[in-house]
Amino acid sequence: MPGKMQLQPHTDINVVLDQLERVVRWSEEFQLVFVKCNHPVQQEVLRRALLARLHDKRVLEVVLEQPIVSLLDEITDRWDPAAPSQAVCVYHLEKSIKYPTKSFLTQC
């Protein structure tokens, strides 16, 4: 039905945490994973739970308060080569994604 809001299926946070932990623990090479969470309270719960599961790993957390040009620059600025991180968590990356405007969409 047009205009009717579609409910998203419930996501079990433990399934998400299991998958994220598996990527960090079992990866021998670089892995890039994106997780979107639109609810600040749930995002914080997920963040704390993941860090608790990875308590034995070095995790670099990057919080992006403003839009950025280069994620690599942001990570490099915070990277400690003496103790390299085994995982990098980036928060608020969506602030740097430019979504097409309505006028752009009508031109295509």
C-alpha positions, 0 to 999 in steps of 0.5 A, spaced: 500 500 500 502 506 498 504 511 504 503 505 509 510 504 513 513 498 512 516 495 519 523 492 519 524 485 521 526 484 528 534 483 528 537 479 534 543 483 537 546 477 538 546 474 531 549 481 529 554 481 535 556 474 533 557 475 526 562 482 527 566 478 532 567 472 527 570 477 522 575 480 527 577 473 530 577 469 524 580 474 519 587 473 517 587 479 512 583 485 511 576 485 512 571 491 511 564 491 514 558 496 514 553 496 520 548 501 520 544 502 526 539 508 526 537 508 534 543 512 538 541 508 544 541 501 541 548 503 537 551 504 544 548 498 546 551 494 540 558 498 541 559 496 548 557 489 547 562 488 541 567 491 545 566 487 551 566 481 546 573 483 543 576 485 550 582 481 548 583 485 542 586 492 540 580 496 538 581 503 535 574 507 535 573 513 531 567 517 532 566 522 526 563 528 529 563 532 522 563 530 515 570 528 512 573 527 506 578 521 507 576 516 512 583 513 511 586 520 513 582 520 519 584 513 521 591 514 520 591 520 524 589 516 530 593 509 528 598 507 533 604 504 529 607 501 536 601 498 537 596 497 531 589 495 532 586 489 530 579 492 529 577 499 527 570 501 529 568 508 525 561 511 528 557 516 524 560 515 517 553 517 514 555 524 516 560 524 510 555 520 505 552 525 500 546 523 498 543 525 491 538 531 492 531 531 489 534 536 483 539 531 481 534 525 481 530 529 476 536 531 471 537 523 471 
